[in-house]
């Protein structure tokens, strides 16, 4: 498993831009623990990981903790209601 940090300031390909985060439970399989897919899409790449419940909760906590610790107020959503898309969810 990679041990590099989340951000490499030397990577000249990194830039802010539109991105989408989608999550969905995967269909149940006999003998396999429930799993979910987490997908991040940008204009140039798509990354999907498959997580079990424990890992999904840990990832969510890590993202939430990092966001909570950012300085300053929460800016208003630029459009829509600011919610992330969850596959199978409407609204």
C-alpha positions in Angstrom: 0.0 0.0 0.0 1.4 3.5 -0.9 2.6 5.6 2.1 2.9 8.9 0.3 1.0 12.0 1.6 -2.3 13.1 0.1 -0.8 16.1 -1.7 2.4 16.4 -3.6 3.3 20.1 -4.2 5.9 19.1 -6.8 3.2 17.5 -9.0 2.6 20.1 -11.7 -0.4 18.2 -13.0 -2.5 19.0 -9.9 -5.0 21.8 -10.2 -8.4 22.7 -8.9 -11.2 21.8 -11.2 -14.6 20.2 -11.4 -14.9 16.8 -9.7 -17.7 14.5 -8.5 -17.8 12.0 -5.7 -20.3 9.1 -6.0 -21.0 6.2 -3.6 -23.2 3.2 -3.9 -23.7 -0.1 -2.2 -22.7 -3.1 -4.3 -25.1 -6.0 -4.9 -24.9 -8.7 -2.3 -22.9 -11.8 -3.0 -23.2 -15.1 -1.1 -20.4 -15.5 1.4 -19.0 -11.9 0.9 -19.4 -9.1 3.4 -21.4 -6.1 2.2 -19.3 -3.7 0.2 -19.6 -0.3 -1.4 -18.0 1.5 -4.3 -16.6 5.0 -3.9 -15.8 6.8 -7.2 -14.1 10.1 -7.8 -14.4 11.5 -11.3 -12.5 14.5 -12.8 -12.2 15.8 -16.3 -9.1 13.6 -16.8 -9.5 10.6 -14.5 -11.8 8.2 -12.7 -10.8 6.3 -9.6 -13.1 3.7 -8.0 -12.3 1.8 -4.8 -14.3 -1.1 -3.3 -14.6 -0.8 0.5 -16.2 -3.0 3.2 -18.3 -1.3 5.9 -15.5 -0.7 8.3 -13.3 0.9 5.7 -16.2 3.0 4.3 -16.8 4.4 7.8 -13.1 5.1 8.4 -12.8 6.9 5.0 -15.8 9.0 5.8 -14.4 9.9 9.2 -11.1 10.9 7.8 -12.6 13.1 5.1 -15.0 14.7 7.7 -12.2 15.3 10.2 -10.0 17.0 7.7 -12.8 19.2 6.4 -13.8 20.1 10.0 -10.2 21.2 10.7 -9.9 23.5 7.7 -9.8 27.2 8.9 -12.6 29.6 8.2 -16.3 29.4 7.7 -18.0 26.9 5.4 -18.6 28.7 2.1 -22.1 28.5 0.5 -22.5 25.8 -2.2 -21.9 27.3 -5.7 -25.0 25.5 -7.1 -27.6 23.0 -6.1 -27.9 22.0 -2.5 -24.2 21.2 -1.9 -24.8 17.5 -1.4 -22.7 14.8 -2.9 -24.3 12.5 -5.4 -25.1 9.1 -4.0 -26.1 6.5 -6.7 -29.7 5.5 -6.5 -30.6 8.7 -4.6 -32.9 11.4 -6.0 -33.2 15.0 -5.0 
